[in-house]
Amino acid sequence: MVSGGEKYPFSTGELVEALQGAGVLTDQAIGLSRELEKHYRSKGLKRIELQDLMDHLSRRLEEEHGPEIAERLRSQTPPFIPLMIDRDGVREAFSKRTLTAGLEKIGLTFKEAYSIADQVEKSLRAEGHEIALQRDCNHTIALLLEARHGTEYRHRFEAETRQLEELLVAEPGGFTLPYSRGILARSLMVTGLGPDLSHSLARRMEVILWKRNEWTIQRQQLRAEVEQLLAEEAGEEFVRRYTLIHRLKQRDRPTVILIGGTPGVGKSSLAAELAYRLGIARIVASDSVRQALRSLIGADLSPALHSSSYALWRTELLPSERMDAKPKRKRVIRGFLSQVRQLGTALGGIVERNVFESVSVVMEGVHLVPGIAPDVDVDATVIELVLTLEDEEAHRKHFVMREGQTRRARWQERYLDHFTEIRYLQEFVARQAQLAGAPVVETSDFDRAIETALDHVLDILLSQDGAEDSVPSDKKPG
């Protein structure tokens, strides 16, 4: 969206809220928003003038819901444009998160506080504010509190209004960012702390700062105080990990983590958890790449792309041989490798593109075989590991659990029908990992597997950084 030279991302959710604020029923608002998004996507437009969209939407509302609702939409703060709050001449974006946190401090539950904050924003937008004075915002909050929770909560709010400030973290460059419990909790989780304790410590850190009335804290000071709190609650080993992880975040080189393994061993779950803990935003599944190539290359040109990795061996048989054919280890592996090699170039290209953009990525899939594919030579830290599930019965149960979650019984049957081939491939991929020096992580205990994988990644990154630090500056590249 473009308005007054500024660009804003299109959001169906914000459009739905604007329509609801004008009086359109939720189901109708969702339907109209999706229809509008589809309309613009079909035209291939990447830049849409906000005024054109609002004019188009107003005409639709006038035709379908009447002029009153159309006028309500026009009188609102336009969707996508952030609501600003003027606090003594300083303007900043309205933050539901900050307001919610402040309302929790006067005794509201998170759900109650968030509901008030959400309604405050809707009320200010309905009144047409693009820049609202802080006192107007506070007055709206007080009225909503009194209406929903009684005069006691309104009085609590008015008594605490001067303290409803946002905690800010001052960065070395001079700019500030809001203190985020979520980001701090995630940083603590990377050290190996459990989610509950991580979030508890992040909340305690916030309370400590609130009680000091310290609205801005230097990043270095915050880190030191977190380390002190961490030492008291978890011990020095977690402080050491926290310090090392901070060093990793300062690295210039991107990180590429390649997670291989057969179906049913937990690759996608572990990849998502590992990426979350390390703050890596991009996750790529090799099977999604195969799916994309299948849409471009027909089965007659590339049979290998149009069959599952564990069933490809059957394409080498004559039709008359397929009925009673039983999988043989070498034949299964040969068929699998033909698919791995076909996808290797595409997967390598994706890795190279991410490195070119200086973006770290986690890639997972059965087609990631250490020492075979993808074969990449990039200026990045490439870390390979393979997942296995040694217990055959546990491996079978994973497919049953997957079916129960997705309600796709045919996939369960297909995997179990080819379970022998899948186990052959697991043995082969694990052996290749050992030959290539890549760790094999057993996933029967998922939490332990996460910690093992995380420790391996951190060890490599830290050892590499240590090696780079030991090189004299006049010998370093660049």
Salt bridges, closest charged atoms under 4 A:
GLU35 OE2 - ARG60 NH1 2.95
GLU37 OE2 - ARG41 NH2 3.20
GLU64 OE2 - ARG60 NE 2.74
GLU68 OE2 - ARG72 NH2 2.92
GLU71 OE1 - ARG74 NH2 3.19
GLU92 OE2 - ARG87 NH1 3.49
ASP118 OD1 - LYS96 NZ 3.04
ASP118 OD2 - LYS122 NZ 3.24
GLU121 OE1 - LYS96 NZ 3.60
GLU121 OE2 - ARG125 NE 3.50
GLU127 OE1 - HIS129 NE2 3.04
GLU146 OE1 - ARG154 NH1 2.67
GLU152 OE2 - ARG156 NH2 2.59
GLU158 OE2 - ARG154 NE 2.94
GLU165 OE1 - ARG87 NH1 2.84
GLU166 OE2 - ARG97 NH2 3.31
GLU171 OE2 - ARG219 NH2 2.50
GLU206 OE2 - LYS105 NZ 3.91
GLU206 OE1 - ARG181 NH1 3.07
GLU214 OE1 - ARG212 NH1 3.08
GLU225 OE1 - ARG212 NH2 2.55
GLU233 OE2 - ARG204 NH1 2.78
GLU237 OE2 - ARG240 NH2 2.89
GLU237 OE2 - ARG241 NE 3.46
GLU273 OE2 - ARG277 NE 2.96
ASP287 OD1 - ARG290 NE 2.98
GLU316 OE1 - ARG334 NH2 3.32
GLU357 OE1 - ARG282 NH1 2.78
GLU357 OE2 - ARG353 NE 2.98
ASP379 OD1 - ARG253 NE 3.11
GLU421 OE2 - HIS418 ND1 2.78
GLU427 OE1 - ARG329 NH1 2.35
GLU451 OE2 - ARG277 NH1 2.82
ASP465 OD1 - ARG251 NE 2.94
GLU468 OE2 - ARG253 NH1 3.66
ASP469 OD2 - ARG247 NH2 2.99
